[in-house]
């Protein structure tokens, strides 16, 4: 799964640390998500969408490999 | 959702403070076979095997309770160390926790399997004694190493 957390973060001009506080997770989690090493839960995805004021589907996109 | 069977974060430190001294003392007394007479007591037992090989349930046995005390301290403190929350216990940390636990179970039983094939009779008793504690120990080492790596080697972008 691809995500545009980094892009959305840039739009809002906030750091990974800021986003971590807003989303109530650790910095490591934000970092891991941006690097594609961790796929967040539905709750965290909804929190991120809420923070960025976009739809969840605007942040996360399915890839072909997600259907395997 | 919120139920995760973990202790609050502060218990991790308490766990370490009890675990380290009792593990060191436990190891030393085990190796030196140290059993002070002052700790010999008649204690209730659920299952008894006499020297001649007689086995029966329920009774009183004379036992040195030093190893029981240390065993309990080590087990309880390592449970606290293993299963106290991290400062920021979020879903990603929980995932690492689960992976480390699976890894520790595999690793522990791999060692037990090899030991049971190549270590015999009374020598195997040593394996069993250590095996009481190693599953938690392997988990603690693996999990804390992963968390350390995460915090230390991750390159943050601002």
Backbone of each chain as ProteinMPNN parsed JSONL, in Angstrom:
{"seq_chain_A": "XXXXXXXXXXXXXXXXXXXXXXXXXXXXXXXXXXXXXXXXXXXXXXXXXXXXXXXXXXXXXXXXXXXX", "coords_chain_A": {"N_chain_A": [[0.841, -1.206, 0.0], [0.537, 2.161, -0.89], [1.303, 5.425, 0.425], [0.566, 8.904, 1.033], [1.538, 10.381, 3.113], [3.807, 11.876, 3.7], [3.714, 13.868, 1.778], [1.27, 15.128, 2.384], [1.935, 16.024, 4.857], [3.894, 17.868, 4.243], [2.345, 19.734, 2.912], [0.834, 20.733, 5.009], [2.843, 21.693, 6.426], [4.164, 20.473, 8.7], [6.229, 18.696, 11.068], [7.507, 15.288, 11.376], [7.536, 14.704, 14.072], [5.665, 16.551, 15.071], [3.347, 15.616, 13.826], [3.215, 13.109, 14.971], [2.522, 13.71, 17.613], [0.024, 14.932, 17.226], [-1.426, 12.774, 16.134], [-1.291, 11.031, 18.147], [0.627, 8.941, 18.362], [3.88, 7.27, 18.282], [6.948, 8.876, 17.16], [8.442, 7.092, 15.737], [6.548, 5.461, 14.6], [5.241, 7.11, 12.739], [7.395, 7.586, 11.059], [7.948, 4.944, 10.184], [5.614, 4.424, 8.762], [5.744, 6.308, 6.687], [7.929, 5.349, 5.339], [6.872, 3.117, 4.322], [7.005, 0.824, 5.773], [5.23, 0.111, 7.655], [1.815, -0.603, 7.882], [-0.89, 1.259, 8.785], [-3.546, 0.952, 11.302], [-7.152, 0.991, 10.836], [-8.263, 2.923, 12.512], [-6.091, 4.638, 13.08], [-5.537, 5.503, 10.485], [-7.879, 6.93, 9.922], [-7.622, 8.921, 11.832], [-5.379, 10.265, 10.82], [-6.394, 11.168, 8.378], [-8.313, 12.901, 9.348], [-6.68, 14.798, 10.621], [-5.249, 15.834, 8.422], [-7.33, 16.789, 7.034], [-8.543, 15.503, 4.834], [-9.912, 12.884, 2.662], [-9.642, 9.437, 3.622], [-8.933, 7.806, 1.48], [-7.516, 9.533, -0.073], [-5.078, 9.647, 1.054], [-4.12, 7.049, 1.27], [-3.34, 4.462, -1.038], [-4.194, 1.561, -2.857], [-2.005, -1.047, -3.993], [-1.039, -3.276, -6.677], [0.147, -5.507, -5.504], [-1.162, -5.701, -3.115], [-3.329, -7.296, -3.486], [-2.513, -9.863, -3.557]], "CA_chain_A": [[0.0, 0.0, 0.0], [1.278, 3.429, -0.935], [0.637, 6.527, 1.124], [1.096, 10.243, 0.743], [1.634, 11.074, 4.409], [4.887, 12.862, 3.608], [3.216, 14.978, 0.952], [0.249, 15.828, 3.168], [2.667, 16.677, 5.946], [4.545, 19.035, 3.648], [1.278, 20.723, 2.651], [0.459, 21.331, 6.295], [4.098, 22.2, 6.994], [4.422, 19.948, 10.054], [7.284, 17.68, 11.118], [7.08, 13.949, 11.815], [7.3, 14.785, 15.515], [4.378, 17.244, 15.254], [2.284, 14.705, 13.402], [3.144, 12.043, 15.978], [1.767, 14.239, 18.754], [-1.371, 15.116, 16.794], [-2.061, 11.472, 15.898], [-1.112, 10.266, 19.393], [1.489, 7.765, 18.198], [5.291, 7.63, 18.421], [7.625, 9.354, 15.949], [8.893, 5.909, 14.99], [5.409, 4.944, 13.839], [5.079, 7.996, 11.582], [8.531, 7.293, 10.194], [7.764, 3.619, 9.575], [4.527, 4.519, 7.782], [6.232, 7.049, 5.519], [8.869, 4.483, 4.615], [6.115, 1.963, 3.833], [7.326, -0.374, 6.559], [4.106, -0.216, 8.525], [0.47, -0.244, 7.419], [-1.624, 1.625, 10.008], [-4.9, 0.45, 11.515], [-8.21, 1.864, 10.325], [-8.415, 4.052, 13.437], [-4.992, 5.594, 12.861], [-5.743, 6.074, 9.151], [-8.946, 7.927, 10.051], [-7.046, 10.053, 12.568], [-4.51, 11.005, 9.894], [-7.276, 11.851, 7.438], [-8.918, 13.993, 10.106], [-5.646, 15.823, 10.84], [-4.929, 16.451, 7.127], [-8.607, 17.265, 6.475], [-8.811, 14.889, 3.531], [-10.479, 11.549, 2.782], [-8.629, 8.388, 3.818], [-8.507, 7.31, 0.168], [-6.566, 10.484, -0.667], [-3.751, 9.411, 1.657], [-3.69, 5.664, 1.046], [-3.769, 3.854, -2.3], [-3.859, 0.151, -3.002], [-1.115, -1.444, -5.086], [-1.368, -4.622, -7.186], [0.627, -6.523, -4.564], [-2.088, -5.799, -1.993], [-4.35, -8.297, -3.794], [-1.921, -11.218, -3.54]], "C_chain_A": [[0.87, 1.248, 0.0], [0.557, 4.462, -0.076], [1.332, 7.856, 0.845], [1.215, 11.071, 2.019], [2.67, 12.194, 4.347], [4.434, 14.11, 2.843], [2.215, 15.822, 1.739], [0.89, 16.619, 4.313], [3.334, 17.965, 5.437], [3.528, 20.152, 3.387], [0.917, 21.478, 3.91], [1.668, 21.969, 6.992], [4.302, 21.769, 8.453], [5.471, 18.839, 9.988], [6.688, 16.327, 11.505], [6.735, 13.968, 13.302], [5.964, 15.461, 15.815], [3.216, 16.296, 14.958], [2.092, 13.577, 14.418], [2.309, 12.493, 17.178], [0.284, 14.374, 18.399], [-2.109, 13.782, 16.664], [-1.963, 10.548, 17.11], [-0.429, 8.922, 19.166], [2.933, 8.221, 18.349], [5.842, 8.144, 17.09], [8.022, 8.194, 15.072], [7.777, 5.368, 14.092], [5.169, 5.786, 12.585], [6.174, 7.696, 10.554], [8.349, 5.982, 9.44], [6.661, 3.644, 8.515], [5.002, 5.219, 6.513], [7.183, 6.215, 4.674], [8.173, 3.239, 4.06], [6.406, 0.685, 4.583], [6.17, -0.787, 7.46], [2.791, 0.291, 7.935], [-0.388, 0.041, 8.644], [-3.003, 0.972, 10.093], [-5.91, 1.43, 10.918], [-8.344, 3.113, 11.197], [-7.332, 5.102, 13.188], [-5.116, 6.262, 11.494], [-6.788, 7.176, 9.196], [-8.458, 9.163, 10.81], [-6.203, 10.923, 11.645], [-5.351, 11.809, 8.906], [-7.917, 13.074, 8.102], [-7.928, 15.152, 10.276], [-5.355, 16.581, 9.53], [-6.168, 17.034, 6.439], [-8.816, 16.796, 5.035], [-9.519, 13.548, 3.762], [-9.342, 10.536, 2.954], [-8.043, 7.933, 2.477], [-7.569, 8.29, -0.548], [-5.152, 10.291, -0.119], [-3.222, 8.032, 1.264], [-4.224, 5.133, -0.278], [-3.294, 2.409, -2.356], [-2.874, -0.046, -4.146], [-1.523, -2.848, -5.519], [-1.001, -5.7, -6.166], [-0.301, -6.686, -3.361], [-3.194, -6.82, -2.235], [-3.805, -9.717, -3.755], [-2.281, -11.96, -2.262]], "O_chain_A": [[1.811, 1.372, 0.784], [-0.655, 4.378, 0.123], [2.505, 7.913, 0.479], [1.023, 12.287, 2.013], [2.458, 13.295, 4.857], [4.737, 15.242, 3.221], [2.293, 17.05, 1.763], [0.451, 17.711, 4.675], [3.334, 18.996, 6.109], [3.799, 21.333, 3.604], [0.72, 22.693, 3.893], [1.538, 22.675, 7.993], [4.577, 22.595, 9.324], [5.587, 18.135, 8.985], [5.527, 16.232, 11.904], [5.774, 13.335, 13.738], [5.219, 15.02, 16.69], [2.255, 16.19, 15.719], [0.971, 13.147, 14.69], [1.488, 11.733, 17.691], [-0.591, 13.981, 19.17], [-3.276, 13.674, 17.04], [-2.483, 9.432, 17.101], [-0.85, 7.898, 19.706], [3.196, 9.411, 18.523], [5.276, 7.88, 16.029], [7.959, 8.268, 13.845], [8.022, 4.886, 12.987], [4.923, 5.249, 11.505], [5.915, 7.572, 9.357], [8.563, 5.908, 8.23], [6.763, 2.966, 7.493], [4.701, 4.782, 5.403], [7.235, 6.356, 3.452], [8.804, 2.409, 3.406], [6.1, -0.408, 4.108], [6.141, -1.909, 7.967], [2.672, 1.452, 7.543], [-0.594, -0.852, 9.466], [-3.55, 0.503, 9.095], [-5.562, 2.55, 10.544], [-8.517, 4.22, 10.687], [-7.617, 6.296, 13.096], [-4.832, 7.452, 11.357], [-6.614, 8.231, 8.586], [-8.823, 10.294, 10.486], [-6.291, 12.151, 11.674], [-5.064, 12.974, 8.63], [-8.043, 14.136, 7.492], [-8.278, 16.319, 10.104], [-5.23, 17.806, 9.528], [-6.066, 17.686, 5.4], [-9.203, 17.564, 4.154], [-9.706, 13.125, 4.903], [-8.225, 10.756, 2.487], [-6.84, 7.707, 2.348], [-6.905, 7.919, -1.516], [-4.168, 10.706, -0.731], [-2.039, 7.867, 0.966], [-5.395, 5.32, -0.61], [-2.173, 2.077, -1.968], [-2.897, 0.685, -5.137], [-2.265, -3.53, -4.812], [-1.732, -6.673, -5.983], [-0.235, -7.697, -2.663], [-3.92, -7.177, -1.307], [-4.564, -10.675, -3.904], [-1.872, -13.107, -2.078]]}, "seq_chain_B": "XXXXXXXXXXXXXXXXXXXXXXXXXXXXXXXXXXXXXXXXXXXXXXXXXXXXXXXXXXXXXXXXXXXXXXXXXXXXXXXXXXXXXXXXXXXXXXXXXXXXXXXXXXXXXXXXXXXXXXXXXXXXXXXXXXXXXXXXXXXXXXXXXXXXXXXXXXXXXX", "coords_chain_B": {"N_chain_B": [[-10.493, -3.042, 22.24], [-8.778, -1.311, 23.718], [-7.889, -3.086, 25.545], [-5.069, -4.808, 26.479], [-3.571, -6.45, 28.067], [-1.248, -5.523, 29.327], [1.182, -4.164, 31.658], [1.35, -0.958, 33.391], [3.688, 1.561, 32.253], [5.607, 2.329, 34.233], [6.208, 0.069, 35.714], [8.126, -1.328, 34.377], [10.674, -0.386, 34.984], [10.771, -1.003, 37.725], [10.629, -3.744, 37.489], [13.122, -4.341, 36.212], [14.851, -3.53, 38.285], [14.397, -5.451, 40.229], [14.809, -7.775, 38.81], [17.525, -7.907, 37.793], [19.379, -8.056, 40.138], [18.269, -10.418, 41.372], [18.542, -12.334, 39.38], [21.31, -12.493, 39.099], [22.117, -13.305, 41.707], [20.661, -15.661, 41.818], [21.848, -17.197, 39.778], [24.465, -17.46, 40.761], [24.05, -18.831, 43.242], [22.971, -21.141, 42.241], [25.026, -22.265, 40.694], [27.061, -22.561, 42.631], [25.745, -24.218, 44.289], [24.55, -23.343, 46.663], [22.985, -23.528, 49.727], [21.7, -22.262, 52.385], [21.382, -23.365, 55.787], [19.563, -22.074, 57.404], [17.388, -21.6, 55.831], [16.053, -23.949, 55.513], [13.054, -25.64, 55.446], [9.969, -27.238, 56.496], [7.69, -27.874, 54.112], [4.483, -27.63, 52.42], [3.604, -29.916, 49.79], [2.546, -30.632, 46.451], [3.071, -32.724, 44.698], [5.058, -35.548, 45.208], [8.19, -37.194, 45.087], [9.811, -39.793, 46.481], [13.158, -40.672, 47.697], [13.559, -43.37, 47.159], [12.014, -43.716, 45.007], [9.329, -43.802, 45.327], [6.194, -42.48, 44.499], [3.847, -39.953, 45.259], [0.809, -38.032, 45.803], [0.307, -34.902, 47.435], [1.506, -33.803, 50.565], [4.053, -33.315, 53.106], [7.207, -31.866, 52.726], [10.76, -31.638, 53.408], [12.534, -28.818, 52.601], [14.907, -26.658, 51.008], [14.313, -23.314, 50.801], [15.462, -21.27, 49.344], [15.974, -21.333, 46.532], [13.367, -21.358, 45.608], [12.394, -18.855, 46.414], [14.086, -17.127, 44.946], [13.495, -17.99, 42.364], [10.776, -17.278, 42.1], [10.987, -14.491, 42.354], [12.572, -13.902, 40.101], [10.922, -14.811, 37.999], [8.534, -13.239, 38.307], [9.575, -10.64, 38.128], [10.728, -10.674, 35.578], [8.462, -10.976, 34.055], [7.27, -8.493, 34.497], [9.186, -6.804, 33.294], [9.059, -7.715, 30.677], [6.364, -7.346, 29.943], [5.49, -4.733, 30.503], [4.177, -1.611, 29.484], [5.649, 0.285, 26.812], [7.042, 3.625, 26.796], [5.772, 5.055, 24.76], [3.48, 3.308, 23.829], [2.204, 2.298, 21.085], [0.268, 1.261, 18.186], [2.161, 0.326, 16.344], [4.375, -0.361, 17.923], [3.149, -2.406, 19.337], [2.886, -4.277, 17.327], [5.559, -4.91, 16.83], [6.09, -5.981, 19.314], [4.487, -8.303, 19.285], [5.677, -9.704, 17.129], [8.231, -10.108, 18.169], [7.635, -11.75, 20.298], [6.66, -14.072, 19.057], [8.972, -14.807, 17.7], [10.676, -15.278, 19.905], [9.446, -17.493, 21.102], [9.714, -19.48, 19.094], [12.558, -19.554, 18.963], [13.263, -20.299, 21.569], [12.078, -22.862, 21.746], [13.4, -24.148, 19.718], [15.975, -24.332, 20.735], [15.391, -25.901, 22.981], [14.534, -28.22, 21.742], [16.853, -29.107, 20.376], [18.488, -29.422, 22.622], [17.114, -31.483, 23.956], [17.641, -33.589, 22.328], [20.363, -33.927, 22.465], [21.312, -33.697, 25.065], [21.389, -35.415, 28.107], [19.762, -37.329, 30.768], [20.638, -36.406, 34.096], [21.977, -34.119, 33.392], [20.226, -32.904, 31.727], [18.458, -31.763, 33.43], [19.535, -29.316, 34.084], [19.079, -27.934, 31.729], [16.294, -27.81, 31.819], [15.926, -26.228, 34.072], [17.021, -23.739, 33.273], [15.391, -23.327, 31.094], [12.979, -22.606, 32.183], [13.09, -19.894, 32.411], [14.102, -18.831, 30.065], [12.432, -18.316, 27.845], [11.059, -15.93, 28.348], [13.273, -14.324, 28.719], [14.567, -14.388, 26.178], [12.579, -13.117, 24.714], [12.553, -10.565, 25.949], [15.146, -9.638, 25.333], [15.112, -9.65, 22.492], [12.876, -7.965, 21.861], [13.54, -5.494, 23.132], [15.89, -4.926, 21.795], [14.956, -4.53, 19.187], [13.347, -2.254, 19.586], [15.272, -0.487, 20.45], [16.876, -0.308, 18.154], [15.054, 0.898, 16.464], [14.688, 3.408, 17.63], [17.257, 4.408, 17.639], [18.56, 4.124, 15.14], [16.914, 5.089, 13.188], [16.458, 7.445, 10.671], [15.515, 10.613, 11.042], [13.35, 12.846, 9.389], [12.784, 16.261, 9.105]], "CA_chain_B": [[-9.512, -2.18, 21.565], [-7.769, -0.82, 24.646], [-7.42, -4.194, 26.383], [-3.872, -5.404, 25.883], [-2.914, -7.292, 29.082], [0.082, -5.005, 29.666], [1.301, -3.348, 32.874], [1.746, 0.427, 33.114], [5.104, 1.755, 31.911], [6.512, 2.465, 35.387], [6.572, -1.245, 36.251], [9.281, -1.856, 33.654], [11.853, -0.041, 35.777], [10.698, -1.821, 38.95], [10.968, -5.094, 37.044], [14.583, -4.417, 36.026], [15.507, -3.391, 39.592], [14.299, -6.731, 40.937], [15.285, -8.858, 37.944], [18.992, -8.001, 37.668], [20.012, -8.683, 41.311], [17.838, -11.792, 41.662], [19.107, -13.226, 38.361], [22.731, -12.685, 39.427], [22.183, -14.13, 42.918], [20.124, -16.968, 41.446], [22.862, -17.901, 38.994], [25.593, -17.793, 41.648], [23.654, -19.876, 44.195], [22.742, -22.372, 41.474], [26.331, -22.822, 40.305], [27.792, -22.958, 43.848], [24.891, -25.12, 45.056], [24.486, -22.706, 47.98], [21.688, -23.704, 50.388], [21.898, -21.999, 53.823], [20.514, -24.171, 56.661], [18.499, -21.246, 57.985], [16.233, -21.568, 54.928], [15.445, -25.285, 55.42], [11.725, -25.639, 56.055], [8.995, -28.236, 56.087], [6.708, -27.148, 53.297], [3.488, -28.483, 51.749], [3.927, -30.23, 48.389], [1.434, -31.219, 45.701], [3.525, -34.001, 44.138], [6.296, -35.923, 45.897], [8.873, -38.426, 44.7], [10.788, -40.131, 47.522], [14.463, -41.103, 47.188], [13.465, -44.742, 46.659], [11.221, -43.743, 43.786], [7.901, -43.768, 45.635], [5.555, -41.21, 44.098], [2.465, -39.746, 45.714], [0.324, -36.65, 45.813], [0.053, -34.172, 48.683], [2.259, -34.166, 51.751], [4.985, -32.301, 53.59], [8.601, -32.216, 52.459], [11.759, -30.696, 53.892], [13.103, -28.21, 51.396], [15.567, -25.365, 51.143], [13.412, -22.467, 50.006], [16.173, -20.172, 48.676], [15.759, -21.352, 45.073], [11.967, -20.988, 45.334], [12.287, -17.392, 46.548], [14.756, -16.499, 43.799], [12.724, -18.349, 41.173], [9.574, -16.44, 42.066], [11.422, -13.114, 42.082], [13.026, -13.788, 38.703], [9.779, -14.959, 37.098], [7.636, -12.088, 38.387], [10.229, -9.424, 37.626], [10.894, -10.717, 34.122], [7.137, -10.704, 33.477], [7.098, -7.037, 34.515], [10.059, -6.205, 32.277], [8.591, -8.115, 29.348], [5.001, -6.938, 29.587], [5.1, -3.372, 30.846], [4.08, -0.794, 28.275], [6.692, 1.256, 26.475], [6.582, 5.007, 27.033], [4.752, 5.347, 23.752], [3.012, 2.008, 23.353], [1.158, 2.463, 20.085], [-0.014, 0.036, 17.429], [3.376, -0.176, 15.703], [5.126, -1.02, 19.0], [2.429, -3.657, 19.611], [3.218, -5.211, 16.248], [6.929, -5.363, 17.116], [5.96, -6.827, 20.513], [3.966, -9.603, 18.862], [6.69, -10.387, 16.313], [9.315, -10.524, 19.062], [7.129, -12.857, 21.108], [6.653, -15.247, 18.182], [10.388, -15.136, 17.488], [11.221, -15.827, 21.156], [8.887, -18.842, 21.302], [10.421, -20.353, 18.147], [13.967, -19.657, 19.333], [13.318, -21.05, 22.817], [11.769, -24.273, 21.522], [14.467, -24.701, 18.878], [17.049, -24.688, 21.665], [14.914, -27.018, 23.798], [14.506, -29.397, 20.867], [18.242, -29.54, 20.188], [18.96, -29.894, 23.931], [16.499, -32.757, 24.327], [18.246, -34.629, 21.495], [21.803, -34.101, 22.696], [21.66, -33.608, 26.484], [20.618, -36.52, 28.684], [19.69, -37.624, 32.198], [20.648, -35.293, 35.032], [22.455, -32.911, 32.697], [19.047, -32.265, 31.128], [17.82, -30.984, 34.489], [20.035, -27.941, 33.928], [18.351, -27.348, 30.602], [14.933, -27.516, 32.275], [15.977, -25.095, 35.006], [17.192, -22.504, 32.497], [14.264, -23.169, 30.188], [11.884, -21.933, 32.897], [13.241, -18.442, 32.322], [14.678, -18.34, 28.809], [11.454, -17.823, 26.862], [10.868, -14.505, 28.653], [14.558, -13.649, 28.517], [14.761, -14.196, 24.74], [11.63, -12.087, 24.291], [13.016, -9.266, 26.45], [16.317, -9.236, 24.544], [14.697, -9.382, 21.121], [11.968, -6.808, 21.803], [14.258, -4.263, 23.477], [16.84, -4.677, 20.715], [14.189, -3.96, 18.076], [12.931, -0.901, 19.974], [16.505, 0.31, 20.469], [17.233, -0.054, 16.757], [14.042, 1.82, 15.943], [14.917, 4.753, 18.161], [18.635, 4.85, 17.428], [19.071, 4.149, 13.773], [15.988, 5.699, 12.244], [16.861, 8.791, 10.277], [14.316, 11.453, 11.04], [13.293, 14.031, 8.533], [11.94, 17.298, 9.728]], "C_chain_B": [[-8.392, -1.784, 22.52], [-7.183, -1.949, 25.505], [-6.181, -4.828, 25.76], [-3.048, -6.235, 26.874], [-1.526, -6.799, 29.479], [0.032, -4.188, 30.956], [1.632, -1.909, 32.492], [3.271, 0.548, 32.962], [6.058, 1.748, 33.104], [6.963, 1.112, 35.958], [7.777, -1.859, 35.548], [10.555, -1.612, 34.46], [11.904, -0.878, 37.056], [11.109, -3.251, 38.625], [12.472, -5.283, 36.893], [15.306, -4.394, 37.365], [15.454, -4.679, 40.402], [14.984, -7.835, 40.129], [16.804, -9.014, 37.97], [19.642, -8.598, 38.917], [19.561, -10.126, 41.542], [18.365, -12.778, 40.628], [20.574, -13.525, 38.677], [22.876, -13.602, 40.644], [21.722, -15.556, 42.607], [21.159, -17.824, 40.725], [24.017, -18.363, 39.883], [25.227, -18.935, 42.595], [23.426, -21.213, 43.489], [24.062, -23.063, 41.147], [27.094, -23.339, 41.534], [27.012, -23.95, 44.709], [24.742, -24.632, 46.504], [23.082, -22.844, 48.584], [21.853, -23.489, 51.891], [20.88, -22.746, 54.685], [19.335, -23.378, 57.22], [17.252, -21.198, 57.107], [15.66, -22.964, 54.667], [14.111, -25.286, 56.142], [10.949, -26.883, 55.648], [7.878, -27.519, 55.35], [5.71, -28.11, 52.659], [3.873, -28.701, 50.284], [2.734, -30.888, 47.716], [1.814, -32.592, 45.167], [4.899, -34.326, 44.709], [6.875, -37.2, 45.301], [9.964, -38.696, 45.733], [12.092, -40.602, 46.881], [14.401, -42.487, 46.559], [12.609, -44.85, 45.406], [9.724, -43.795, 44.021], [7.312, -42.425, 45.232], [4.177, -41.125, 44.735], [2.103, -38.269, 45.734], [0.138, -36.153, 47.242], [0.822, -34.711, 49.893], [3.151, -33.016, 52.168], [6.393, -32.763, 53.249], [9.52, -31.182, 53.093], [12.504, -30.145, 52.69], [13.825, -26.923, 51.741], [14.864, -24.382, 50.217], [14.127, -21.316, 49.281], [15.894, -20.149, 47.171], [14.318, -21.017, 44.692], [11.798, -19.47, 45.374], [12.879, -16.702, 45.32], [13.996, -16.778, 42.498], [11.496, -17.475, 41.0], [9.94, -14.995, 41.712], [11.82, -12.932, 40.614], [11.831, -13.864, 37.743], [8.884, -13.726, 37.103], [8.286, -10.833, 37.801], [10.429, -9.474, 36.116], [9.553, -10.561, 33.409], [6.879, -9.204, 33.413], [7.929, -6.364, 33.425], [9.495, -6.48, 30.879], [7.28, -7.431, 28.978], [4.535, -5.64, 30.235], [5.102, -2.555, 29.566], [5.342, 0.026, 28.054], [6.132, 2.649, 26.749], [5.525, 5.41, 26.018], [4.314, 4.037, 23.122], [1.876, 2.246, 22.364], [1.048, 1.19, 19.253], [1.22, -0.542, 16.743], [4.256, -0.922, 16.713], [4.483, -2.373, 19.32], [2.741, -4.719, 18.567], [4.618, -5.784, 16.471], [6.928, -6.3, 18.318], [5.514, -8.231, 20.118], [5.01, -10.385, 18.066], [7.833, -10.916, 17.184], [8.905, -11.731, 19.895], [7.117, -14.155, 20.301], [8.09, -15.736, 17.973], [10.971, -15.827, 18.721], [10.709, -17.243, 21.416], [9.574, -19.842, 20.374], [11.848, -20.628, 18.609], [14.129, -20.534, 20.571], [13.101, -22.546, 22.571], [12.764, -24.934, 20.577], [15.608, -25.167, 19.773], [16.648, -25.886, 22.522], [14.927, -28.327, 23.01], [15.908, -29.97, 20.687], [18.782, -30.122, 21.504], [18.4, -31.269, 24.269], [17.072, -33.911, 23.505], [19.692, -34.933, 21.882], [22.24, -33.963, 24.152], [20.772, -34.596, 27.24], [20.673, -36.558, 30.213], [19.773, -36.374, 33.068], [21.173, -33.996, 34.416], [21.27, -32.141, 32.125], [18.278, -31.431, 32.148], [18.256, -29.515, 34.425], [19.296, -27.216, 32.814], [16.959, -26.922, 31.061], [14.904, -26.307, 33.213], [16.085, -23.782, 34.223], [15.988, -22.237, 31.608], [13.039, -22.52, 30.848], [11.902, -20.426, 32.636], [13.579, -17.931, 30.923], [13.643, -17.785, 27.842], [11.195, -16.329, 27.079], [12.14, -13.72, 28.377], [14.807, -13.382, 27.025], [13.824, -13.112, 24.216], [12.12, -10.695, 24.686], [14.183, -8.749, 25.609], [15.891, -8.812, 23.137], [13.87, -8.097, 21.014], [12.719, -5.51, 22.071], [15.305, -3.903, 22.432], [16.132, -4.011, 19.532], [13.786, -2.517, 18.363], [14.142, 0.032, 19.966], [16.906, 0.699, 19.051], [16.338, 1.018, 16.154], [14.35, 3.25, 16.36], [16.262, 5.308, 17.722], [18.946, 5.08, 15.953], [18.117, 4.762, 12.749], [16.435, 7.128, 11.952], [15.597, 9.652, 10.168], [14.44, 12.605, 10.048], [12.412, 15.044, 9.216], [11.031, 17.929, 8.684]], "O_chain_B": [[-7.211, -1.899, 22.191], [-6.124, -1.793, 26.112], [-6.238, -5.33, 24.637], [-1.946, -6.674, 26.546], [-0.703, -7.597, 29.929], [-0.994, -3.603, 31.305], [2.136, -1.658, 31.398], [4.028, -0.27, 33.484], [7.173, 1.233, 33.014], [8.0, 1.037, 36.618], [8.383, -2.801, 36.059], [11.398, -2.497, 34.604], [12.958, -1.397, 37.422], [11.841, -3.888, 39.383], [13.033, -6.263, 37.384], [16.262, -5.143, 37.57], [16.368, -4.966, 41.175], [15.647, -8.711, 40.684], [17.314, -10.121, 38.147], [20.395, -9.563, 38.792], [20.386, -10.977, 41.874], [18.612, -13.938, 40.955], [21.026, -14.662, 38.541], [23.654, -14.555, 40.621], [22.316, -16.529, 43.072], [21.326, -19.008, 41.018], [24.486, -19.497, 39.779], [25.987, -19.892, 42.743], [23.658, -22.278, 44.062], [24.201, -24.276, 41.299], [27.697, -24.412, 41.492], [27.517, -24.459, 45.709], [24.804, -25.423, 47.445], [22.11, -22.34, 48.023], [22.124, -24.45, 52.611], [19.688, -22.771, 54.38], [18.261, -23.923, 57.474], [16.182, -20.804, 57.569], [14.885, -23.156, 53.731], [14.047, -24.965, 57.328], [11.217, -27.5, 54.616], [7.204, -26.656, 55.912], [6.04, -29.264, 52.387], [4.396, -27.803, 49.625], [1.989, -31.627, 48.36], [1.001, -33.516, 45.174], [5.797, -33.485, 44.697], [6.153, -38.163, 45.043], [10.922, -37.931, 45.851], [12.138, -40.895, 45.686], [15.08, -42.765, 45.57], [12.485, -45.922, 44.813], [8.936, -43.829, 43.077], [7.847, -41.369, 45.571], [3.428, -42.102, 44.749], [2.963, -37.389, 45.688], [-0.159, -36.936, 48.144], [0.789, -35.904, 50.196], [3.033, -31.898, 51.666], [6.734, -33.927, 53.462], [9.146, -30.027, 53.295], [13.035, -30.894, 51.87], [13.421, -26.189, 52.643], [14.82, -24.582, 49.004], [13.469, -20.475, 48.668], [15.615, -19.095, 46.6], [14.057, -20.473, 43.619], [11.159, -18.875, 44.507], [12.262, -15.815, 44.731], [13.875, -15.903, 41.641], [11.207, -16.993, 39.905], [9.288, -14.363, 40.881], [11.456, -11.945, 39.974], [11.736, -13.084, 36.796], [8.513, -13.219, 36.044], [7.649, -10.066, 37.079], [10.317, -8.451, 35.44], [9.506, -10.067, 32.282], [6.347, -8.694, 32.427], [7.449, -5.474, 32.723], [9.461, -5.599, 30.021], [7.101, -6.99, 27.843], [3.345, -5.456, 30.489], [5.922, -2.777, 28.674], [6.019, 0.412, 29.007], [4.926, 2.833, 26.912], [4.516, 6.025, 26.363], [4.729, 3.7, 22.013], [0.719, 2.379, 22.763], [1.657, 0.17, 19.576], [1.324, -1.757, 16.575], [4.812, -1.976, 16.404], [5.18, -3.362, 19.547], [2.846, -5.905, 18.88], [4.838, -6.986, 16.322], [7.665, -7.286, 18.349], [6.091, -9.224, 20.562], [5.208, -11.578, 18.294], [8.336, -12.019, 16.968], [9.713, -12.62, 20.164], [7.517, -15.207, 20.799], [8.372, -16.931, 18.062], [11.67, -16.833, 18.605], [11.455, -18.095, 21.896], [9.971, -20.924, 20.807], [12.293, -21.775, 18.644], [15.006, -21.396, 20.627], [13.826, -23.387, 23.102], [12.953, -26.15, 20.628], [16.142, -26.261, 19.594], [17.459, -26.78, 22.765], [15.278, -29.386, 23.53], [16.118, -31.174, 20.83], [19.44, -31.163, 21.513], [19.111, -32.121, 24.801], [17.004, -35.068, 23.92], [20.187, -36.038, 21.663], [23.427, -34.099, 24.447], [19.556, -34.621, 27.047], [21.509, -35.914, 30.848], [19.069, -35.395, 32.819], [20.84, -32.905, 34.879], [21.286, -30.913, 32.041], [17.542, -30.512, 31.788], [17.468, -28.603, 34.673], [18.937, -26.045, 32.94], [16.497, -25.826, 30.744], [13.993, -25.481, 33.161], [15.339, -22.835, 34.475], [15.604, -21.089, 31.389], [12.179, -21.96, 30.169], [10.859, -19.771, 32.641], [13.376, -16.756, 30.619], [13.951, -16.865, 27.084], [11.121, -15.558, 26.122], [12.097, -12.599, 27.87], [15.211, -12.281, 26.651], [14.212, -12.292, 23.384], [12.108, -9.767, 23.877], [14.212, -7.582, 25.219], [16.27, -7.743, 22.659], [14.144, -7.247, 20.167], [12.563, -4.536, 21.334], [15.581, -2.726, 22.202], [16.642, -3.054, 18.95], [13.873, -1.658, 17.485], [14.054, 1.182, 19.535], [17.23, 1.853, 18.77], [16.792, 1.912, 15.44], [14.284, 4.178, 15.555], [16.406, 6.504, 17.467], [19.522, 6.1, 15.576], [18.473, 4.932, 11.583], [16.743, 7.905, 12.856], [14.741, 9.431, 9.312], [15.489, 13.234, 9.906], [11.406, 14.697, 9.835], [10.246, 18.821, 9.006]]}, "name": "protein", "num_of_chains": 2, "seq": "XXXXXXXXXXXXXXXXXXXXXXXXXXXXXXXXXXXXXXXXXXXXXXXXXXXXXXXXXXXXXXXXXXXXXXXXXXXXXXXXXXXXXXXXXXXXXXXXXXXXXXXXXXXXXXXXXXXXXXXXXXXXXXXXXXXXXXXXXXXXXXXXXXXXXXXXXXXXXXXXXXXXXXXXXXXXXXXXXXXXXXXXXXXXXXXXXXXXXXXXXXXXXXXXXXXXXXXXXXXXXXXXXX"}
